[in-house]
């Protein structure tokens, strides 16, 4: 072989070797992150908390794990096709922080791919797990109790707006389990406070606008917003409409109050996203979902927007301000 031909052969082999080596390296596991919210509406701290949970277990997005973000934009009807695609591609884990519809769609679609959920309802009663301590099957996660806090939230709203007599309750019928739980809990709690209740539905931005028009027409004194990830992602819209129509509002999470609504009481949602990230990383390391007990939220926050209260002409008693975890001034 001529020297020139030999050098060309060596150079070609050297160039090809890195490609071959890369081809032999295992592909990064893919985590499918599925959330009902709008992409631009979810607070950045939630996704950051999920990534922090992954990194706490040794997984860094883009380095040793790939995360696909799927935003439903409130379109729960997209879930069956989305889950079918994820299962066809055999993703490593399906993470569903933010609502029972996404978790139940994943559970219905697969008994093999691990699922890590964050749900407001009791995961045993809705069929996600066999029991909390030993979930069994392919799903585990965290229950953040928003449904159980209905009476507490309504009581705090009544303390802030004691003159309110007519209460509007807004639910998302596409998120059926949460809507039904809210519509069971609110009337019972309202009766003890002497409140009249009007139920309204909304599943889209335009339907939220329409619901506020009905509230104004029917002279609602206050609004109770059901827990829903799509609603939370529309918090700016809610704040704008509530300010325009001067409607005091009770919300399920602090981000809605930071946007300008009156008050919230609920679990620390960022903490839930963080725990979903931790469990996702643990499963990637080899732990079975069946061996990870379902966790229950222990961090709850009462937040008041004092600026909004003043704009509504409400006096917030010192006792309530002292009770609040945060007062936004």
N, C-alpha and C positions, 0 to 999 in steps of 0.2 A: 504494500500500500504506500502511495506517495505521501510525503510529509504533509502537504497541503490538505489532502483528503483526510488524513488522520486527525489533524487539528480541527477540521470542520466537523468530523464525527464526534469528537470530544466536546466541542462547544455546543453542538446540538443536544447531546445527552445531558449536559449540565443545565441547559435551558429547560429541557423537558422534565428534569427531576423535581423541581419545586411544584410543578403542576401535578405530577403523579403523587407527590407527598400530600399535597392539599386534597387531592381526590380521595386519598385513603383515610384522611382525618374524619372522625364521626361528625355528622351535622349537629348543630346546636338544637337542643329540644325547643319545641315551639309551645308557648303558652298562649291560649286564646282567652283574651280578656273581653268579656261581653257585658255591656252596661246599657240600660234603657235610656240613658240621658242623651242630650245633644252633645256633640263633640266639643263645641265651644262653650257649652253651658256648665260643664262639670268643673268644680273648683280644682285648680292645679294641685292644691295640697293633697287631694284624694289620690291622684295618680302617683304623686311623689311618695305618699305613705305606702302605697302598694309596692313601689320599687324599693323603698327602704326595707320593707318586710322581706323581699327577695334577697336583698344584699345582706341582711342579717343572717341568712342561711348560706351565704357564699355564692349567690347568683347575681351577676351584674348584666343588665340588659345590653345586648350588643357584643358582649364578651364571651359568655358561656351559656346564655339563654336568649332566645328571640321571643318578643312579645308582640302579638297581633292584637290591635285594638279594634273592637267592633262596637260601634255606637248605633243603637236602634233608632235614635231621634224620636222616641215615643212610639215607634211602629212595632208593637209587640207581634203583629201578624207576620213579621219577617222571621220570627224565631225558628219555625220548623225547617225552612230551607237553609238558614244559616247553620243550624246544628247538623243537618245532614251533610253539609259541605265540610265542616270541621271533623266530623267522624270519618268521612271518606278520606280525608288527608291525614288521619291518625295523629292529631296534635297530642302533645304529652299530657297537658292538663287544661281543663276548662275552668276558668275563674269567673265567677258571676257575683261580684259584690254589688249590692244595690237593688235587690228585689226578688221575690219568689217566682214571678213568671219566667225569668231567665234560668233560674236554677231548676225549676220543674221541667222546662223544655229540654234542658240538658239531660236530666234524669230519665225522662221519657225516651230520649233518643239513644242513650247508650248505658250499658251496665258494665262496660269495660274501662273506658277512659275516665281517669279520676276527675272529680268535680269538687271545687272549693267554693262555697257559697257564703253570701251575707244576706240574711233574710230578716224581715220584721216579724213574721209569724213563727209559731212553734213548729220547728222542722219535723217533729215526730207526727203531729196532727195532720200536717199537709203531705206526709208521705215521702219526705226526703231521706229520712234515716229511721232505723229501727228503734234506737233510743239514744239519749244524749251521750252517755258515758262510752258506749260501744256502738258506734253508728252502723257497723256492718256495711256491706255493699261498697259502692265506689264514690260516695259523697260524704263530705264533712264541711265544717265551716263555723260560722258564728251567728248567733241570734241576737239582734239588737233591739228587740222589744218595743218597737214603736207602737204596735197595736195595743199593748198593755198600758200605755201611758196616756190614753185618750182622756180618762177622767181627770188625771192630774193636769194635763194641758188645759182642759176646759175650765177647771177650777182657777188656775192662774190667770186665764183670760178674763174670767168673771171678776177676779180681784182687781184687775187693771181697769176694766170697763164695767163697773157695777151697775150702771144705768142701762146696759144693753138688755133688751127683752127679746129681740128677734135675731136668731143666729142662722147664718147660711153655712152649710157644710159642703165643701167641694171635693168630689172624688173623681178618680180616673177609672171608668168602667172597664177599660182595657186591662187594668191591673186588678182583676176581679177579687182575689182573696183579700187584699188590703182594703179595697173599697167596701166589701161586705163587712169586714171587721169594724171599720170606722162607722158604718151606718148602723151596726148593732150597738156599738159602744156610746156614740154621742147622744142619741135620744135618751138613753137611760140616765146618763150623767146630767143631761140638760134638765130632765124632769126634777131632779133634786135641787136644781138651782132656779127653777121657775122660768126656764127659757123655752120659747117656741123655736122649732127647728125646721128649716127648709133645705132640702137636699138638691144639689145641682151636680151635673156631670160635665166633664171636659176631658178630651183626649188629644186635642190639638191646640195650637196657639190661638187660632180663630175662635175655638170654642171657649177658651179662657176669657177672651174679650166678650163673648156673648154672655157668659155667666155673670160677669160684672155688670153688664147692662140689665140683666134680670134682677140682680141684687139692688141696684139703684131704683129700678121700677117698683120693687116690692119693699123698699125701705128697710133692708137688713141693717142691723145695728153693729154687727161684727161678723167676721169670717173665720171659719175653722178649715184649714187646708189639710187634707189627708196626706199621709206619707206616700210619696211617689217620686222616683228618681227623675222622671220627666218633668214633674212640677218643680222639683228643686232646680233643674237646669234652666227653667223659665223664671227664675227669681227676679230678674230685672223687670220683666214684663209685669209680674205680680206687684212689685213695689211701685212701679209707675201708675198702674191702675188703682191700687189702694190709696196712693197719695192723691190722685185726681179725684177719686170718689169719696175720700175721707172715711175709709172703712178700716177700723182696727182689726188686725189679723193675727191669728195664732198659727205658727209654723212648726214643722217637725225638726228643723235643724238650724244651727246658728248662722250658716251662710246666707239664708234667706233674710235673717234679721240684719246682717251686715249690709245686705243690698238695700235695706230701707223699710222692711216690714217691722211690725211692732214687737213681737215676742216669739220666743221658741222655747220648747222644753223637749229634750230627747237625748238619745245616746250620742256619744262623740263618734261621728261617722268616719272621720279620718282614722281614728283608732281601729275601726272595723276594717277599713281598707288595708291598714298595716298588718292586721292579723291574717287577713286573706292572703297577703303576700308571704307571710311567714309559713303558713300551711302549704302554700303552693311550692315554696322552696323545699320544705321538708319532704314533700311527695317526690319532687325531682331527685332528691337524694336517696330515695328508696323506701321511705315510710309509706305504709298502706293507709288510704283514707279510713278504712275500717278500724284502724288502731289509733286514730286521732280523735279524741272526744270533742263533741260540739261545744264550743265556748259560748258564754253568755256575757253580754256587755255589762260592765261594772262602772263605766264612766258616763254620767248623765249631766247635762248642762241646762241651766235656765239663763237665758240671755234676753235683755230688754234693750230696745233702741230708744233712748231718752229723747233724742232729737225728734223721732217720729211721734212719740207721745206728746211732746210739746206742740208739734204741728197739728195734732188732732185735738188739742185743748185738754189733754188728760193730765191729771196730777198723779204722779207715781209715788205712793207712800214710801217713806223711808224703810219701813219694814220689808217691803218687796225689794227695794234696791239692795238692802243688806242680804236678802235671801238669794239674790241673783248671783250666778257665777261671774257674769260680766254685764256691766251697764255701758252701752255705747253712747257717748256724749257728743 
